[in-house]
Amino acid sequence: MKKSPNWKNNTLSDTSNQTLERRLMAQAIELAATGIYTTAPAANFAGVFTLSGNVVASSARKTSIERCAIFQQAQALLRSEQDCDTVYLTSEPSHELAQILVTLGIKQLQLACLLEPEQTEWRNVCEQGNIAVAIGLLESEAKALNHDLWFRRQHGRPFVRLKLAASLDGRTALKNGQSKWITSSEARADVQLFRAKSDVILSGSGTVIADNPSLNVRWSELTPLHSIISQDQLRQPARVIIDNRQQLDQHYQLFGLPGDTYLVASSEHKNTQAKTLVIAEQNGHVCLSELMLKLATLSFNSVWVEAGQTLAGALLAENLVDEFILYQAPKLMGSSSRGLVDLPEYTQMSQVPELSLKQVDLIGPDLRLICVPKQ
């Protein structure tokens, strides 16, 4: 009788085997990355089936539905009686997929990481089917692929990215409110890519009243994705609009566009064109921390914020901004124009929030700065 698998991370001693295994897992991770615009809130997930180190089949999850492509690929291998001895998965399989792997006669299962370590049903299936399991091959790369999902499970709230657009002197609109367009068409197309990867687009009623925005993902501006996904695979993020004073009626364009729209208020919203998220008030405003907890219960992993300086400042004050995406145009708008974020008056430099600069890119004529709060 075979020994039960050891669930501790296996140590690979043979250098050539280790190199091959890393290459095969890297292929699985690369495959899984093709789903970053389509699979949320499910994990980006892929697998490579091999026989004696040669790839027999590979596939990735393309949508958020339970029976993903990798599941179907395993079934196809089973029907064709195709032999394979090792499977490389970016994270743990479902109970159902594990059962198919046993039926396939898989001898070894290589996992990059565990996204739900508390789930053990798949482990029991593998143990009973004498599948040896190794965990931890390219673990950091696999977790990075599912950064936002991992963050939500660790912190109980979505990962929040605050998008800002400003002139070189840090202004977001003229004194009379005009702001169209500060940044270039290239920067606006780049924003569409970020929107497409997000689960939620969060804004406030003031922004909707002032600009009547769509707050959706526009396929026509996603040219880089046209060779990766089809238009019918495009996933629209949920629009979440804070409107505690219930000013928004059904005539704003975002209520007639595909995708879910939620209105956030302390009581049921009178606008029946959207769902209401009832959130308690705190100091006369809806509690942003409670809102984030609520979004997490709806399985939203990430929030993309496009809002005015008031909501931006409130999120920052509550320590609810995890990443800043600032597009800065080579323009000067003057000291009377509107500022970037509402912040309190500081009297000492030690009070000033500090950020760490992660990345700087030139997007068309504009700069894109990605920053995180300094720890």
Secondary structure, 3 states (H helix, E strand, C coil): CCCCCCCCCCCCCCHHHHHHHHHHHHHHHHHHHHHCCCCCCCCCCEEEEEECCEEEEEEECCCCCCCCHHHHHHHHHHHHCCCCCEEEECCCCCHHHHHHHHHHCCCEEEECCCCCCCCCHHHHHHHHCCCEEEECCCHHHHHHHCHHHHHHHHHCCCEEEEEEEEECCCCCECCCCCCCCCCCHHHHHHHHHHHHHCCEEEEEHHHHHHHCCCCCCCHHHCHHHCCCCCHHHCCCCEEEEECCCCCCCCCCHHHHCCCCEEEEECCCCCCCCCEEEECCEECCEECHHHHHHHHHHCCCCEEEECCCHHHHHHHHHCCCCCEEEEEEECCCCCCCCECCCCCCCCCCHHHCCCEEEEEEEEECCEEEEEEEECC
